[in-house]
Amino acid sequence: MKYFRELVNSWVIPPPGGWKCHCGVELDFPGVCDACAEERRTEEAVARISSEVATIPVRFRWATFDDPELRQRCKTDLRKARKALQDLFDRKIQNLVLLGAAGAGKSSLACAMLQSALYEEVVFSGRFCAAVTLAACRTDSGLGTIPPALYDAMCASLIVLDDVGQEPERNAPVITELMQHRYNDGKPTIVTTWLSPAEVAQRYSAGTARRFFEHSAIVRLS
């Protein structure tokens, strides 16, 4: 970097008074100072995170691991849940499945995990995807096209796939398509469902069940 700066200085004649950042700091080369560059990176990161948090339903945006309400709502050991999430970051597991009955806090925990992931450098992009919404978008799309919502779910570095099994059975192939695509690309998924592995296999196929549960951590909520 130092050599590059010296090279620029040898090519370009500085203006009267020398080069300055837009904030007024004097520079040895044209551009911005380190503080302004860092501020710009922070603003870009905040803008990206804000747009991805916006995919989380409003009723779950409160959910973070620092919020005491999460412990009250989630009927599981949050320490084990955080350990499983770290294993996901470290690529020790492919997926993280939150398994439990309705009202056990699966969606709240999944959203807390997603918000935690959005601030991790290892995650480039994240989205909340309701299974019933994704399933419906295929029905509404033209033949031979991939709906934007499904495409975004396929491409995101990490997604929460919420309430698997809630979508109509006729739309189940969409879930199979999504999980196969993410499996092929090695992209992790946080899944919430009340379906057991056997029920997933019966509803979607044995192959799809393997995409859900092989090399995955299961966090059970009672």
Residue frames as a rotation matrix with the C-alpha (Angstrom) as fourth column:
MET 1
0.568 0.823 0.000 0.00
0.823 -0.568 0.000 0.00
0.000 0.000 -1.000 0.00
LYS 2
0.405 -0.501 -0.765 2.84
0.162 -0.784 0.599 2.38
-0.900 -0.366 -0.237 0.81
TYR 3
-0.671 -0.675 0.306 4.49
0.380 0.041 0.924 1.71
-0.636 0.737 0.229 -2.56
PHE 4
-0.137 0.720 0.680 1.16
0.981 0.005 0.192 2.33
0.135 0.694 -0.707 -4.31
ARG 5
0.754 0.419 -0.506 0.75
0.539 -0.835 0.112 5.68
-0.376 -0.357 -0.855 -2.57
GLU 6
-0.045 -0.862 -0.505 4.27
0.048 -0.506 0.861 6.72
-0.998 0.015 0.064 -3.52
LEU 7
-0.669 -0.157 0.727 3.56
0.676 0.280 0.682 5.67
-0.311 0.947 -0.081 -7.11
VAL 8
0.377 0.882 0.281 0.39
0.923 -0.382 -0.039 7.78
0.073 0.274 -0.959 -7.20
ASN 9
0.646 -0.161 -0.746 2.28
0.246 -0.881 0.404 10.77
-0.722 -0.444 -0.530 -5.83
SER 10
-0.449 -0.893 -0.034 4.91
0.182 -0.128 0.975 10.40
-0.875 0.431 0.220 -8.54
TRP 11
-0.564 0.306 0.767 2.25
0.826 0.211 0.523 10.39
-0.002 0.928 -0.372 -11.28
VAL 12
0.354 0.869 0.347 -0.18
0.785 -0.478 0.394 13.04
0.508 0.133 -0.851 -10.07
ILE 13
-0.717 -0.539 0.442 0.60
0.258 -0.794 -0.551 16.63
0.648 -0.281 0.708 -9.17
PRO 14
-0.339 0.615 -0.712 -1.18
0.929 0.102 -0.354 17.50
-0.145 -0.782 -0.606 -5.91
PRO 15
0.436 0.571 0.696 -3.50
0.626 -0.748 0.222 20.52
0.647 0.339 -0.683 -5.89
PRO 16
-0.330 -0.520 0.788 -2.52
-0.201 -0.777 -0.596 23.73
0.922 -0.355 0.152 -4.12
GLY 17
0.001 0.290 0.957 -2.53
-0.981 -0.185 0.057 23.03
0.193 -0.939 0.285 -0.41
GLY 18
-0.897 -0.434 0.084 -2.20
-0.441 0.888 -0.130 19.28
-0.018 -0.153 -0.988 -0.96
TRP 19
-0.428 0.748 -0.506 -4.75
0.001 0.561 0.828 16.52
0.904 0.354 -0.241 -1.00
LYS 20
-0.792 0.263 0.551 -7.48
-0.600 -0.175 -0.780 16.50
-0.109 -0.949 0.296 1.60
CYS 21
-0.757 0.652 -0.044 -10.29
0.653 0.757 0.003 14.15
0.035 -0.026 -0.999 2.57
HIS 22
-0.178 0.781 0.599 -13.79
0.334 -0.524 0.783 15.61
0.925 0.340 -0.168 2.35
CYS 23
0.685 0.410 -0.602 -13.69
0.679 -0.058 0.732 15.89
0.265 -0.910 -0.318 6.15
GLY 24
0.893 -0.349 0.283 -10.66
-0.360 -0.933 -0.015 18.17
0.269 -0.089 -0.959 5.96
VAL 25
0.632 -0.699 0.333 -7.93
-0.001 0.430 0.903 15.76
-0.775 -0.571 0.271 7.03
GLU 26
0.305 -0.624 -0.719 -4.70
-0.928 -0.364 -0.078 16.22
-0.213 0.691 -0.690 5.03
LEU 27
0.841 0.044 0.540 -3.67
0.043 0.988 -0.147 13.22
-0.540 0.147 0.829 2.93
ASP 28
-0.227 -0.969 -0.100 -0.51
-0.286 -0.032 0.958 12.05
-0.931 0.246 -0.269 1.19
PHE 29
-0.975 0.004 0.224 -2.56
0.205 0.421 0.884 10.82
-0.090 0.907 -0.411 -1.76
PRO 30
-0.568 0.823 -0.005 -6.03
-0.740 -0.508 0.440 11.46
0.360 0.254 0.898 -3.27
GLY 31
-0.434 0.503 -0.747 -8.95
0.307 0.863 0.402 9.69
0.847 -0.055 -0.529 -1.60
VAL 32
0.595 0.647 0.477 -10.45
-0.334 -0.340 0.879 9.53
0.731 -0.682 0.014 1.87
CYS 33
-0.330 -0.709 0.623 -8.89
-0.876 -0.017 -0.483 9.18
0.353 -0.705 -0.615 5.29
ASP 34
-0.845 -0.069 -0.531 -8.94
0.043 0.980 -0.196 5.90
0.534 -0.188 -0.824 7.21
ALA 35
-0.823 0.563 -0.083 -11.62
0.055 -0.067 -0.996 7.18
-0.566 -0.824 0.025 9.62
CYS 36
-0.172 0.788 -0.591 -13.99
-0.851 -0.421 -0.314 8.16
-0.496 0.449 0.743 6.79
ALA 37
-0.442 -0.047 -0.896 -13.34
-0.667 0.685 0.293 4.89
0.600 0.727 -0.334 4.96
GLU 38
-0.957 0.081 -0.278 -14.22
0.239 0.764 -0.599 2.94
0.164 -0.640 -0.750 8.11
GLU 39
-0.575 0.789 -0.216 -17.34
-0.273 -0.434 -0.859 5.06
-0.771 -0.435 0.465 8.63
ARG 40
-0.182 0.487 -0.854 -18.45
-0.983 -0.083 0.162 4.32
0.008 0.870 0.494 5.07
ARG 41
-0.703 -0.116 -0.702 -17.91
-0.220 0.974 0.059 0.59
0.676 0.196 -0.710 5.54
THR 42
-0.917 0.382 -0.113 -19.97
0.224 0.259 -0.939 0.72
-0.330 -0.887 -0.323 8.74
GLU 43
-0.342 0.820 -0.458 -22.80
-0.669 -0.555 -0.494 2.60
-0.660 0.137 0.739 7.01
GLU 44
-0.286 0.194 -0.938 -22.87
-0.845 0.411 0.343 0.08
0.452 0.891 0.046 4.18
ALA 45
-0.882 -0.076 -0.464 -22.93
0.106 0.929 -0.354 -2.82
0.458 -0.361 -0.812 6.66
VAL 46
-0.760 0.638 -0.119 -25.76
-0.011 -0.197 -0.980 -1.23
-0.649 -0.744 0.157 8.66
ALA 47
-0.218 0.685 -0.695 -27.77
-0.929 -0.365 -0.068 -0.63
-0.300 0.631 0.715 5.46
ARG 48
-0.492 -0.005 -0.870 -27.30
-0.502 0.818 0.279 -4.27
0.711 0.575 -0.406 4.40
ILE 49
-0.949 0.101 -0.298 -28.23
0.291 0.644 -0.708 -5.63
0.120 -0.759 -0.640 7.81
SER 50
-0.625 0.752 -0.208 -31.27
-0.393 -0.534 -0.748 -3.35
-0.674 -0.386 0.630 8.04
SER 51
-0.186 0.559 -0.808 -32.64
-0.969 0.031 0.245 -4.63
0.162 0.828 0.536 4.72
GLU 52
-0.541 -0.074 -0.838 -32.16
-0.162 0.987 0.017 -8.24
0.826 0.145 -0.545 5.79
VAL 53
-0.951 0.280 -0.131 -33.67
0.172 0.125 -0.977 -7.71
-0.258 -0.952 -0.167 9.25
ALA 54
-0.482 0.803 -0.351 -36.67
-0.798 -0.567 -0.204 -6.28
-0.363 0.182 0.914 7.38
THR 55
-0.400 0.341 -0.851 -37.38
-0.506 0.691 0.516 -9.79
0.764 0.637 -0.104 6.02
ILE 56
-0.892 0.098 -0.441 -38.10
0.403 0.612 -0.681 -10.91
0.203 -0.785 -0.585 9.60
PRO 57
0.069 0.984 0.161 -41.80
0.614 -0.170 0.771 -10.54
0.786 0.046 -0.616 10.49
VAL 58
-0.108 -0.093 0.990 -42.42
-0.405 -0.905 -0.130 -7.52
0.908 -0.415 0.060 12.72
ARG 59
0.780 0.530 0.332 -43.71
-0.500 0.209 0.841 -9.70
0.376 -0.822 0.428 15.54
PHE 60
0.834 -0.514 -0.201 -40.31
0.552 0.778 0.299 -11.43
0.003 -0.360 0.933 15.79
ARG 61
0.396 -0.739 0.544 -37.88
0.222 -0.498 -0.838 -8.52
0.891 0.453 -0.033 15.30
TRP 62
0.651 -0.130 0.748 -37.52
-0.712 -0.448 0.541 -8.11
0.265 -0.885 -0.384 19.05
ALA 63
0.990 -0.106 0.088 -35.90
0.061 0.910 0.409 -11.55
-0.124 -0.400 0.908 19.28
THR 64
0.258 -0.965 -0.043 -32.22
-0.542 -0.108 -0.834 -11.48
0.800 0.238 -0.551 20.22
PHE 65
0.104 -0.284 -0.953 -30.17
0.554 0.812 -0.182 -13.60
0.826 -0.509 0.242 22.58
ASP 66
-0.880 -0.472 0.062 -29.80
0.238 -0.549 -0.801 -10.56
0.412 -0.690 0.595 24.86
ASP 67
-0.320 0.849 0.420 -33.55
-0.693 -0.512 0.508 -10.17
0.646 -0.128 0.752 25.30
PRO 68
-0.828 -0.016 0.561 -34.80
-0.488 0.512 -0.707 -11.83
-0.276 -0.859 -0.432 28.55
GLU 69
0.171 0.985 -0.016 -38.11
-0.836 0.136 -0.531 -12.60
-0.521 0.104 0.847 26.85
LEU 70
0.048 -0.203 -0.978 -36.39
-0.808 0.567 -0.158 -15.13
0.587 0.798 -0.137 24.61
ARG 71
-0.905 -0.420 -0.065 -35.60
-0.284 0.712 -0.642 -17.33
0.316 -0.563 -0.764 27.60
GLN 72
-0.527 0.784 0.328 -39.24
-0.469 0.053 -0.882 -17.14
-0.709 -0.618 0.339 28.70
ARG 73
0.336 0.743 -0.580 -40.65
-0.884 0.035 -0.467 -18.02
-0.327 0.669 0.668 25.28
CYS 74
0.119 -0.389 -0.914 -38.22
-0.722 0.598 -0.348 -20.73
0.681 0.701 -0.210 24.20
LYS 75
0.758 0.236 0.608 -38.63
-0.607 0.596 0.526 -24.04
-0.239 -0.767 0.595 25.92
THR 76
0.772 -0.613 -0.168 -35.05
0.442 0.708 -0.551 -25.22
0.456 0.352 0.817 25.48
ASP 77
0.427 -0.741 -0.518 -31.51
0.604 -0.193 0.773 -24.67
-0.673 -0.643 0.365 26.77
LEU 78
0.992 0.010 -0.122 -30.35
-0.075 -0.740 -0.668 -21.47
-0.097 0.672 -0.734 25.03
ARG 79
0.202 -0.979 0.032 -26.72
-0.677 -0.116 0.726 -22.30
-0.707 -0.168 -0.687 25.76
LYS 80
-0.253 -0.232 0.939 -27.00
0.358 0.879 0.314 -25.43
-0.899 0.415 -0.140 23.64
ALA 81
0.719 0.576 0.389 -28.84
0.592 -0.213 -0.778 -23.45
-0.365 0.789 -0.494 20.97
ARG 82
0.793 -0.488 -0.363 -26.03
-0.534 -0.845 -0.030 -20.88
-0.292 0.218 -0.931 20.82
LYS 83
-0.179 -0.868 0.464 -23.44
-0.379 0.496 0.781 -23.68
-0.908 -0.036 -0.418 20.66
ALA 84
0.101 0.296 0.950 -25.30
0.704 0.653 -0.279 -25.20
-0.703 0.697 -0.143 17.70
LEU 85
0.966 0.254 -0.047 -25.38
0.162 -0.738 -0.655 -21.80
-0.201 0.625 -0.754 15.99
GLN 86
0.360 -0.911 -0.202 -21.63
-0.734 -0.410 0.541 -21.42
-0.576 -0.046 -0.816 16.46
ASP 87
-0.265 -0.404 0.875 -21.15
0.163 0.876 0.454 -24.86
-0.950 0.263 -0.167 14.93
LEU 88
0.627 0.548 0.554 -23.13
0.669 -0.015 -0.743 -23.60
-0.399 0.837 -0.376 11.94
PHE 89
0.870 -0.368 -0.328 -20.83
-0.430 -0.892 -0.140 -20.57
-0.241 0.262 -0.934 11.64
ASP 90
-0.027 -0.973 0.230 -17.79
-0.726 0.178 0.665 -22.85
-0.687 -0.149 -0.711 11.90
ARG 91
0.116 0.175 -0.978 -19.16
-0.933 0.356 -0.047 -25.16
0.340 0.918 0.205 9.16
LYS 92
-0.839 -0.363 0.405 -19.19
-0.504 0.797 -0.331 -28.13
-0.202 -0.482 -0.852 11.53
ILE 93
-0.350 0.804 0.480 -22.82
0.460 0.595 -0.659 -28.77
-0.816 -0.010 -0.579 10.57
GLN 94
-0.798 0.121 0.591 -24.83
0.563 -0.201 0.802 -28.19
0.216 0.972 0.092 7.40
ASN 95
-0.145 0.850 0.506 -28.19
-0.017 -0.514 0.858 -27.18
0.989 0.115 0.089 8.89
LEU 96
-0.998 -0.007 0.067 -29.77
-0.067 -0.030 -0.997 -26.37
0.009 -1.000 0.030 12.22
VAL 97
-0.371 0.912 -0.174 -33.24
0.161 0.248 0.955 -27.81
0.915 0.326 -0.239 12.81
LEU 98
-0.862 0.239 0.447 -35.48
-0.506 -0.343 -0.792 -26.38
-0.036 -0.908 0.416 15.55
LEU 99
-0.560 0.601 -0.571 -38.00
0.061 0.717 0.694 -29.11
0.826 0.354 -0.438 16.27
GLY 100
-0.937 0.275 -0.217 -41.03
0.239 0.047 -0.970 -28.73
-0.256 -0.960 -0.110 18.51
ALA 101
-0.166 0.975 0.146 -44.76
0.979 0.180 -0.093 -28.21
-0.117 0.127 -0.985 18.86
ALA 102
0.024 0.304 0.952 -46.60
0.451 -0.853 0.261 -24.99
0.892 0.424 -0.158 18.05
GLY 103
0.813 0.329 0.480 -45.96
-0.171 -0.653 0.738 -22.33
0.556 -0.682 -0.475 20.69
ALA 104
0.715 -0.587 -0.380 -42.63
0.694 0.527 0.491 -23.76
-0.088 -0.615 0.784 21.81
GLY 105
0.649 -0.449 -0.614 -40.73
-0.147 -0.866 0.478 -20.67
-0.746 -0.220 -0.628 20.61
LYS 106
0.201 -0.601 0.773 -39.15
0.804 0.552 0.220 -22.08
-0.560 0.577 0.594 17.43
SER 107
0.489 0.042 0.871 -39.67
0.735 -0.558 -0.386 -18.98
0.469 0.829 -0.304 15.29
SER 108
0.976 -0.149 0.156 -38.54
-0.210 -0.824 0.527 -16.62
0.050 -0.547 -0.836 18.05
LEU 109
0.454 -0.853 0.259 -35.33
0.063 0.321 0.945 -18.60
-0.889 -0.412 0.200 18.53
ALA 110
0.212 -0.349 0.913 -34.74
0.945 0.311 -0.101 -18.84
-0.248 0.884 0.396 14.78
CYS 111
0.750 0.122 0.650 -35.06
0.377 -0.887 -0.268 -15.06
0.544 0.446 -0.711 14.42
ALA 112
0.852 -0.518 0.076 -32.66
-0.336 -0.428 0.839 -14.49
-0.402 -0.740 -0.539 17.31
MET 113
0.231 -0.778 0.584 -30.20
0.503 0.610 0.612 -16.79
-0.833 0.152 0.532 15.56
LEU 114
0.380 -0.036 0.924 -30.62
0.905 -0.191 -0.379 -14.97
0.190 0.981 -0.040 12.26
GLN 115
0.935 -0.021 0.354 -30.08
-0.054 -0.995 0.083 -11.55
0.350 -0.097 -0.932 13.84
SER 116
0.608 -0.776 0.169 -26.99
-0.171 0.080 0.982 -12.87
-0.775 -0.626 -0.084 15.59
ALA 117
0.192 -0.521 0.832 -25.72
0.791 0.584 0.183 -14.27
-0.581 0.623 0.524 12.28
LEU 118
0.757 0.177 0.629 -26.19
0.585 -0.613 -0.531 -10.99
0.292 0.770 -0.568 10.43
TYR 119
0.857 -0.477 0.197 -23.52
-0.516 -0.801 0.304 -9.41
0.013 -0.362 -0.932 12.65
GLU 120
0.423 -0.734 0.531 -21.05
0.154 0.636 0.756 -12.23
-0.893 -0.238 0.382 12.06
GLU 121
-0.069 -0.537 -0.841 -18.40
-0.772 -0.505 0.386 -11.58
-0.632 0.676 -0.380 9.41
VAL 122
-0.834 -0.301 0.463 -18.77
-0.021 0.856 0.517 -15.14
-0.552 0.421 -0.720 8.11
VAL 123
-0.054 0.904 0.425 -22.31
0.805 0.291 -0.517 -14.41
-0.591 0.315 -0.743 6.94
PHE 124
-0.943 -0.299 0.145 -22.68
0.319 -0.697 0.642 -12.28
-0.091 0.651 0.753 3.81
SER 125
-0.584 0.809 0.068 -26.46
-0.658 -0.521 0.543 -12.32
0.475 0.273 0.837 3.53
GLY 126
-0.944 0.323 -0.062 -29.40
0.294 0.746 -0.597 -13.71
-0.146 -0.582 -0.800 5.47
ARG 127
-0.583 0.812 0.025 -33.17
-0.590 -0.444 0.674 -13.89
0.559 0.379 0.738 5.04
PHE 128
-0.637 0.562 0.528 -36.29
-0.264 0.485 -0.834 -15.05
-0.725 -0.670 -0.160 6.85
CYS 129
-0.699 0.398 -0.594 -38.45
-0.581 0.168 0.796 -17.25
0.417 0.902 0.113 4.62
ALA 130
-0.187 0.729 0.659 -41.86
-0.702 0.370 -0.608 -18.61
-0.687 -0.576 0.443 5.59
ALA 131
-0.852 -0.187 0.490 -42.39
0.110 0.850 0.515 -22.02
-0.512 0.492 -0.704 4.01
VAL 132
0.031 0.959 0.280 -46.04
0.713 0.175 -0.679 -21.27
-0.700 0.221 -0.679 3.22
THR 133
0.532 0.108 -0.840 -45.08
-0.298 -0.905 -0.305 -18.03
-0.793 0.412 -0.449 1.41
LEU 134
-0.515 -0.796 -0.318 -42.36
-0.648 0.119 0.753 -19.70
-0.561 0.594 -0.577 -0.66
ALA 135
-0.671 0.314 0.672 -44.68
0.439 0.899 0.018 -22.53
-0.598 0.307 -0.740 -1.59
ALA 136
0.400 0.910 -0.108 -47.33
0.494 -0.313 -0.811 -20.11
-0.772 0.271 -0.575 -2.82
CYS 137
0.172 -0.361 -0.917 -44.91
-0.532 -0.817 0.222 -18.03
-0.829 0.449 -0.332 -4.90
ARG 138
-0.850 -0.464 0.249 -44.21
-0.080 0.582 0.809 -20.96
-0.520 0.668 -0.532 -7.23
THR 139
-0.195 0.880 0.433 -47.92
0.831 0.383 -0.404 -21.27
-0.522 0.281 -0.806 -7.98
ASP 140
0.633 0.500 -0.591 -48.07
0.248 -0.854 -0.457 -17.58
-0.733 0.143 -0.665 -8.87
SER 141
-0.194 -0.812 -0.550 -45.05
-0.437 -0.430 0.790 -17.64
-0.878 0.394 -0.272 -11.22
GLY 142
0.510 0.333 -0.793 -44.91
-0.853 0.073 -0.518 -18.34
-0.115 0.940 0.321 -14.93
LEU 143
0.955 -0.120 0.272 -43.88
0.145 0.987 -0.071 -21.69
-0.260 0.107 0.960 -16.37
GLY 144
0.501 -0.834 0.231 -40.12
0.751 0.287 -0.594 -22.14
0.429 0.472 0.770 -16.49
THR 145
0.090 -0.451 0.888 -39.32
-0.201 -0.881 -0.428 -19.15
0.975 -0.140 -0.170 -14.26
ILE 146
-0.325 -0.238 -0.915 -38.01
0.843 0.365 -0.395 -18.97
0.428 -0.900 0.082 -10.72
PRO 147
0.728 0.650 0.219 -40.02
0.466 -0.703 0.537 -16.56
0.503 -0.288 -0.815 -8.54
PRO 148
0.124 -0.728 0.675 -37.88
-0.285 -0.677 -0.678 -13.77
0.950 -0.108 -0.292 -7.01
ALA 149
0.484 0.100 0.869 -38.67
-0.870 -0.046 0.490 -14.87
0.089 -0.994 0.065 -3.44
LEU 150
0.957 -0.136 0.256 -37.55
0.098 0.982 0.159 -18.43
-0.273 -0.127 0.953 -4.16
TYR 151
0.548 -0.796 0.258 -34.47
0.393 -0.028 -0.919 -17.22
0.739 0.605 0.297 -6.02
ASP 152
0.185 -0.454 0.872 -33.48
-0.674 -0.704 -0.224 -15.03
0.716 -0.546 -0.436 -3.06
ALA 153
0.708 0.139 0.692 -33.97
-0.651 0.508 0.564 -17.98
-0.273 -0.850 0.450 -0.71
MET 154
0.909 -0.405 0.095 -31.76
0.408 0.822 -0.398 -20.13
0.083 0.401 0.912 -2.92
CYS 155
0.368 -0.809 0.459 -28.98
0.343 -0.340 -0.875 -17.54
0.864 0.480 0.152 -3.14
ALA 156
0.654 -0.100 0.750 -28.79
-0.609 -0.658 0.443 -16.15
0.449 -0.746 -0.491 0.41
SER 157
-0.410 -0.900 -0.149 -25.80
-0.548 0.374 -0.748 -17.29
0.729 -0.225 -0.647 2.45
LEU 158
-0.963 0.172 -0.206 -28.10
0.268 0.586 -0.765 -18.25
-0.012 -0.792 -0.610 5.33
ILE 159
-0.392 0.890 0.232 -31.88
-0.459 -0.408 0.789 -18.46
0.797 0.203 0.568 5.62
VAL 160
-0.763 0.431 0.481 -34.46
-0.314 0.403 -0.860 -19.25
-0.564 -0.807 -0.172 8.25
LEU 161
-0.664 0.621 -0.417 -36.98
-0.251 0.340 0.906 -21.61
0.704 0.706 -0.070 6.64
ASP 162
-0.828 0.308 0.468 -39.88
-0.531 -0.164 -0.831 -21.23
-0.179 -0.937 0.299 9.04
ASP 163
-0.066 0.896 0.440 -42.78
-0.621 0.308 -0.721 -23.61
-0.781 -0.321 0.536 9.73
VAL 164
-0.718 -0.212 -0.663 -41.87
-0.658 0.518 0.547 -26.37
0.228 0.828 -0.512 7.30
GLY 165
-0.866 0.491 -0.096 -44.97
0.499 0.860 -0.109 -28.51
0.029 -0.143 -0.989 6.89
GLN 166
-0.371 0.751 -0.546 -47.43
0.151 -0.531 -0.833 -25.63
-0.916 -0.392 0.083 7.11
GLU 167
-0.583 0.116 -0.804 -47.58
-0.750 -0.458 0.477 -25.20
-0.313 0.881 0.354 3.32
PRO 168
0.564 0.826 0.026 -50.25
-0.726 0.510 -0.460 -27.16
-0.394 0.240 0.887 1.38
GLU 169
0.185 -0.511 0.839 -49.05
0.030 0.856 0.515 -30.63
-0.982 -0.070 0.174 0.47
ARG 170
0.776 0.148 0.613 -49.47
0.589 0.179 -0.788 -29.91
-0.226 0.973 0.052 -3.26
ASN 171
0.854 -0.474 0.215 -46.77
-0.329 -0.812 -0.482 -27.21
0.403 0.341 -0.849 -2.89
ALA 172
0.802 -0.537 0.262 -44.31
-0.045 0.383 0.923 -29.45
-0.596 -0.751 0.283 -1.05
PRO 173
0.562 -0.634 0.532 -42.05
0.827 0.414 -0.380 -29.82
0.021 0.654 0.757 -4.16
VAL 174
0.678 -0.322 0.661 -41.00
-0.070 -0.923 -0.377 -26.18
0.732 0.209 -0.649 -3.71
ILE 175
0.730 -0.405 0.550 -39.45
-0.636 -0.108 0.764 -27.01
-0.250 -0.908 -0.337 -0.34
THR 176
0.648 -0.487 0.585 -37.70
0.451 0.865 0.221 -30.00
-0.614 0.120 0.780 -1.90
GLU 177
0.635 -0.376 0.674 -36.37
0.612 -0.288 -0.737 -27.81
0.471 0.881 0.047 -4.72
LEU 178
0.720 -0.330 0.611 -35.07
-0.468 -0.880 0.076 -25.19
0.513 -0.340 -0.788 -2.29
MET 179
0.687 -0.451 0.571 -33.37
-0.467 0.328 0.821 -27.64
-0.557 -0.830 0.015 0.06
GLN 180
0.658 -0.458 0.598 -31.76
0.669 0.720 -0.185 -29.53
-0.346 0.522 0.780 -2.83
HIS 181
0.657 -0.387 0.647 -30.39
0.306 -0.648 -0.698 -26.30
0.689 0.656 -0.308 -4.27
ARG 182
0.644 -0.410 0.646 -28.96
-0.716 -0.621 0.320 -25.12
0.270 -0.668 -0.693 -0.96
TYR 183
0.738 -0.381 0.557 -27.53
-0.053 0.790 0.611 -28.57
-0.673 -0.480 0.563 -0.25
ASN 184
0.672 -0.471 0.571 -25.74
0.737 0.354 -0.576 -28.60
0.069 0.808 0.585 -3.61
ASP 185
0.457 -0.470 0.755 -24.27
0.042 -0.837 -0.546 -25.15
0.889 0.281 -0.362 -2.93
GLY 186
-0.267 -0.582 -0.768 -23.29
0.774 0.345 -0.531 -26.03
0.574 -0.736 0.359 0.65
LYS 187
-0.547 0.137 0.826 -25.39
-0.291 -0.956 -0.034 -23.20
0.785 -0.259 0.563 2.08
PRO 188
-0.923 0.143 -0.358 -26.64
0.381 0.477 -0.792 -23.57
0.057 -0.867 -0.495 5.67
THR 189
-0.274 0.915 0.294 -30.30
-0.173 -0.348 0.921 -23.34
0.946 0.202 0.254 6.62
ILE 190
-0.962 0.161 0.222 -32.03
-0.212 0.078 -0.974 -22.84
-0.174 -0.984 -0.041 9.97
VAL 191
-0.534 0.787 -0.309 -35.26
-0.042 0.341 0.939 -24.85
0.845 0.514 -0.149 9.78
THR 192
-0.747 0.413 0.521 -38.24
-0.578 -0.016 -0.816 -24.70
-0.329 -0.910 0.251 12.13
THR 193
-0.312 0.670 -0.674 -40.79
-0.522 0.473 0.710 -27.51
0.794 0.573 0.202 12.02
TRP 194
0.029 0.387 0.922 -42.99
-0.941 0.321 -0.105 -29.72
-0.336 -0.864 0.374 14.15
LEU 195
0.813 0.278 -0.512 -42.43
-0.502 0.779 -0.374 -32.66
0.295 0.561 0.773 11.78
SER 196
0.483 -0.653 0.584 -40.24
-0.249 0.537 0.806 -35.54
-0.840 -0.535 0.096 12.92
PRO 197
-0.531 -0.748 -0.399 -37.59
-0.650 0.058 0.758 -36.89
-0.544 0.662 -0.516 10.52
ALA 198
-0.749 0.314 0.583 -39.93
0.456 0.883 0.110 -39.77
-0.480 0.348 -0.805 9.63
GLU 199
0.320 0.935 -0.151 -42.78
0.558 -0.315 -0.768 -37.34
-0.766 0.161 -0.623 8.91
VAL 200
0.154 -0.367 -0.918 -40.50
-0.603 -0.771 0.207 -35.16
-0.783 0.521 -0.339 6.76
ALA 201
-0.855 -0.507 0.106 -39.50
-0.265 0.605 0.751 -38.25
-0.445 0.614 -0.652 4.76
GLN 202
-0.395 0.795 0.461 -43.15
0.737 0.574 -0.358 -39.22
-0.548 0.198 -0.812 4.30
ARG 203
0.514 0.674 -0.530 -44.20
0.287 -0.718 -0.634 -35.73
-0.808 0.174 -0.562 3.21
TYR 204
0.545 -0.374 -0.751 -41.26
-0.672 -0.730 -0.125 -34.71
-0.501 0.573 -0.649 1.01
SER 205
0.768 -0.342 -0.541 -39.30
-0.153 0.723 -0.674 -37.95
0.622 0.600 0.503 0.27
ALA 206
0.800 -0.525 -0.290 -36.45
0.558 0.474 0.681 -39.75
-0.220 -0.707 0.672 1.99
GLY 207
-0.038 -0.859 0.511 -33.91
0.923 -0.226 -0.313 -37.79
0.384 0.459 0.801 -0.04
THR 208
0.148 0.163 0.975 -35.30
-0.017 -0.986 0.168 -34.47
0.989 -0.042 -0.143 1.11
ALA 209
0.979 0.206 -0.003 -35.31
-0.014 0.082 0.997 -35.66
0.206 -0.975 0.083 4.71
ARG 210
0.376 -0.915 -0.143 -31.59
0.921 0.353 0.165 -36.35
-0.101 -0.194 0.976 4.38
ARG 211
-0.182 -0.416 0.891 -31.08
0.545 -0.797 -0.261 -32.80
0.818 0.438 0.372 3.12
PHE 212
0.582 0.480 0.657 -32.78
-0.283 -0.637 0.716 -31.58
0.763 -0.603 -0.235 6.30
PHE 213
0.934 0.058 0.353 -31.21
-0.357 0.221 0.908 -33.81
-0.026 -0.973 0.227 8.91
GLU 214
0.643 -0.765 -0.040 -27.89
0.748 0.638 -0.184 -35.23
0.166 0.088 0.982 7.66
HIS 215
-0.419 -0.904 0.088 -24.88
0.820 -0.418 -0.392 -33.34
0.391 -0.092 0.916 9.03
SER 216
-0.052 0.519 0.853 -27.32
-0.106 -0.853 0.512 -31.18
0.993 -0.063 0.099 10.99
ALA 217
-0.984 -0.125 -0.129 -27.88
0.121 0.064 -0.991 -30.27
0.132 -0.990 -0.048 14.63
ILE 218
-0.085 0.996 -0.003 -31.37
0.375 0.035 0.926 -30.73
0.923 0.078 -0.376 16.05
VAL 219
-0.973 -0.071 0.220 -32.50
-0.159 -0.484 -0.861 -28.41
0.167 -0.872 0.459 18.86
ARG 220
-0.382 0.869 -0.316 -35.66
0.648 0.495 0.578 -29.77
0.659 0.016 -0.752 20.45
LEU 221
-0.830 0.259 0.493 -38.15
-0.474 -0.794 -0.381 -27.40
0.293 -0.550 0.782 22.02
SER 222
-0.828 0.500 -0.253 -40.75
0.556 0.788 -0.263 -28.96
0.068 -0.359 -0.931 24.28
